Amino acid sequence: GAKSTLDEFANNNTTNTSAHFLSSHSRNPSFASSSKGTTSNPPTHEGDTSTIDTELLQNSIFAATSEYIITGNELANQTITVSTHGMHILSRPMIICDTTRYERNSLLFAVGFVLRRNVDPRPYWPVLSNLSSTFRSMEVESEFLSHHRTRPQVQVVLEDMLVSLNSRQRDCHLVLDDANMLNVQLFRPPPPPTPPVPDYAVPILLRPEWQLQMYDWDLTINWIVPHIDGCKYVKQIAISSEVDMEMVRACLRVLRHHGVLAYVDVFR
């Protein structure tokens, strides 16, 4: 288990600051933490034996990345991803300027995720943006982050969000107060682009032709499908179907993307 050390930065910085993070050492976040005197123990997940060396987190990881967690005005409202110590640290610093409300004329705060290095951070970017914008709006409306009565609720929100994102649905729907709701969901990253079928390869349909014709394909795809017989290579398909070579390549790539086409080398 581990505890957050983000409180140290928030308490020692010379401006009005706060930092709130969801941390992950598996595919999904595994514990939540917030700043200024509040820390949380990670919930226990069956089969999860990963641990974090808190002292290491304090002395090396946090020291190396603190300037990217609470930043100046230049990086405010920007999503920052720092990859270090085998982790992705995602942060979205926010700034609220108000000379009458804050002692130092502005409030700086950040919300973020800590992920394993092998986890794709892209699904977390829109979630982080949504959460940061919601916290900013609530602070402007009711001093949700800075008022002593409502600050403890930030920790509750983070912990509830943690549980929701760790669920099988990977989504979160929270009623924050009478005027605000939080609705976020983690979507899997898109698959990498499908490589084209080489000109020297022989395309092979993985579904019967009649079954493919039931789908609403592009007209050109419907036209060339009968010419894919497992014997002709790409150029021969273009000649027999009287379709431009580039168009045939594009159609075969679409079919392969949808998992209904494979290919073998022409010399086999």
Secondary structure by P-SEA (a helix, b strand, c coil): cccccaaaaaaaccccccccbbbbccccccccccccccccccccccccccccaaaaaacccccccccccccccccccbbbbbbcccbbbbbbbbbbbbcccccccbbbbbbbbbbccccccccaaaaaaaaaaaaaaaaaccccccccccaaaaaaaaaaaaaaaaccccbbbbbccccbbbbbbbbcccccccccccccbbbbbcccaaaaaaccccaaaaaacccccccccaaaaaaaacccaaaaaaaaaaaaaacccccccccc
